[in-house]
Amino acid sequence: MALSQTYSFKSSGKTIDRAKSELQRVNLENELLPLGFSLPLDINSSGNGLFKMNIQLKDQLEDNFKTLVLTKPGERLGFPDYGIDLSDVLHGLGQEDIDQLAMDRIRAAVEKYMPFIQLKGFSSEYENSSSNIKTLNIYIVYQVNNNPENTLNLKLNLSSWVIYVWYKKQIKKRKK
């Protein structure tokens, strides 16, 4: 049994309903799927899930890189050496030898956990606010493959880091 259809040269042979359904299917296929949580976690107000998500690869890579730099070794379960310990050098950044130590630690972690990132530059500066809170700005310039360079800017409140390091040392003393 053969089906026979006749078409006019003036039409594409598709009905309007069929064309609309194909267009909807193509739009659904082109919809961007989430790659991971956007950090810091925030409630998604659009109704597409509980938390805001990264749908662009560039945004997800930046969040992953920031997580690597801000995680201290031992904080991530299953990866005891994941992260970078900058707590002992934070107050000395800006001096050439301390900056070099921080860059070496960052480079080693990136080579191990994110080898597709090429580190291009590093700088740090201290900033005093009106309430005598000392803030450290760290700028890490990086590039992923042949994409344009990006800068990861970390603003660290040094007063809370001092409290954290002091608290960590007190815990170690108590365990002994």
Sequence and secondary structure as in RCSB ss.txt:
>XXXX:A:sequence
MALSQTYSFKSSGKTIDRAKSELQRVNLENELLPLGFSLPLDINSSGNGLFKMNIQLKDQLEDNFKTLVLTKPGE
RLGFPDYGIDLSDVLHGLGQEDIDQLAMDRIRAAVEKYMPFIQLKGFSSEYENSSSNIKTLNIYIVYQVNNNPEN
TLNLKLNLSSWVIYVWYKKQIKKRKK
>XXXX:A:secstr
        TTS S  HHHHHHHHHHHHHHHS    EE SS  B TTSSSSB EE SHHHHHHHHHHHHHH  TTS
STT TT S   TTTGGGTTSHHHHHHHHHHHHHHHHHH TTEEEEEEEEEEEE TTS EEEEEEEEEEETTS  E
EEEEEEEHHHHHHHHHHHHHHHHHH 
